[in-house]
Amino acid sequence: MHRARKLPAARLAMGQLAISQLAILAVLIVGTTTLLAREWNDASGLYTLQGDYEGIKDGKVQIRQKDGQLFQVRLNKLSSRDRAYVRGRHELKTYEELAKHLKRVRNKQTTLAIYEGFLDKVDLPKADLQKATEAHRQLRDRKLIEREYRTLITEAFAQFRRRNSKQALTALKRASKLDPQALNADLAAGIYLAIADHNFSKAEHHFRMIIKRGEKTDAWSDKNRRHDLLAAFNNLALTYIRDRKVKAAYALWNELRDAKTDVPDEVFHNIYRVRQLIGSGSYGLSKNASQDFALRYNDLFAELGGSHFRPSATTNWLYIASPSHVQGFRQLLRSYPDKRFGSQSLGLEDVWCLSCHGIGTEDCHNSKCKNGTVRVVRYSEQFKRVGDRIVKVRVATPARERCKTCGGRGQVRCSHCINGKVK
């Protein structure tokens, strides 16, 4: 067996000194990475300052730089984000106070800054620290999801403009799955499928999904999401009308009346227009059914508050509340000739005729006409022996002849439009 050699005292001391120096260096490195000086900005955004928060005195925030110099800046001179940080660091003492205060804050950047200030407290109780850390993490994750969501929406519009509708709809589908709380991806997909692709069944699916998600997450309480939900109701009703489902459209618009919410002008446009078309005998309804639905739509129009409103003959789709997305959607549909945009930034005015389905012609107005012919009875005189006598009798023979209303074509020009576009 080998005996362990005993090191000289001098070498042992040098080794201990080296280890202690490395430990000190490690502490300094960790300290500089975890206690980085915060960057402060003034309200104009022109000036910045690196330093640590030291406190607030007489309305002035005290900031100490790395060289030890102490700066005092008035709180109202700092940026909104820095003011939020000071509020979280100085004013809010417990997590309960933090949660109560954040209920009144709508801006996510401000919310994040308040969390950062609150979490930088040195005397924060462990329970409050854990709760605030978890809430802060969830908020940051939510922000990352929203950023990726916006990227997918932008990509979808770019693909639409290149006429790559399949790739665009795929991007919108991914965005919808990524953030179920956001409603505008399905709104964009539904509008495109209804207007440009005329795929009404798929468009209805997207609009119904928006309504289901919005009502589940109480979207009526949020201004922007409430607009998206109203847009889904309106657009689904229009899709029903395009598919000649007048009863389903009425039931949907009727739900808006029960929702006790402000109705956009575009909805009045649409109800008024459909009421006119039903009253004129469009949609192939019987006379009694047309009168019944015309009265129903008339009552709905008045109850929603549109009795003073006299809109144009067009119909109006509603889009999402984000101005940048509205602009993108305008660029997308600008190449389709039967679309134009109304004065309101969130409305899409559609001149596609609902009466003739955009064809420019409709079925002959003569109710007896079938494929351009009408049934008539032709009479002829014949002689018939009755006993010992020969009697002249009049014989009726059913026949079909060309309809004078449509000239035998079975179709007439639509009285509501010119070549499928409303006047």
Buried (B, 14 or more C-beta within 10 A) or exposed (E): EEEEEEEEEEEEEEEEEEEEEEEEEEEEEEEEEEEEBBEBBBEEEEEEBEBBBEEBEEEBBBBBEEEEEEBEBEBEBBBEBBBBBBBBBBBBBBBEEBEEBBEEBEEEEBBBBBBBBBBBBEEBEEEBBEBBBEBBEEBEEEEEBBEEBBEBBBBBBBBBBEEBBEBBBBBBBBBBEBBEBBBBBBBBBBBBBBBBEEBBEBBBBBBBBBBEBBEEBEBBEBEBBBBBBBBBBBBBBBBBBBBBBBEBBBEBBBEBBEBEEEBBBBBBBBBBBBBBBBBBBBBEBEEEBBBEBBEBBBEBBEEBEBEEEEBBBBBBBBBBBBEEBBEBBBEBBEEEEBBBBBEEEBBBBBBBBBBBBBEBBBBBEBEEBBEBBBEEEEEEEEEEEEEEEEEEEEEEEEEEEEBEBBEBBBBBEBEBBEEBBBE
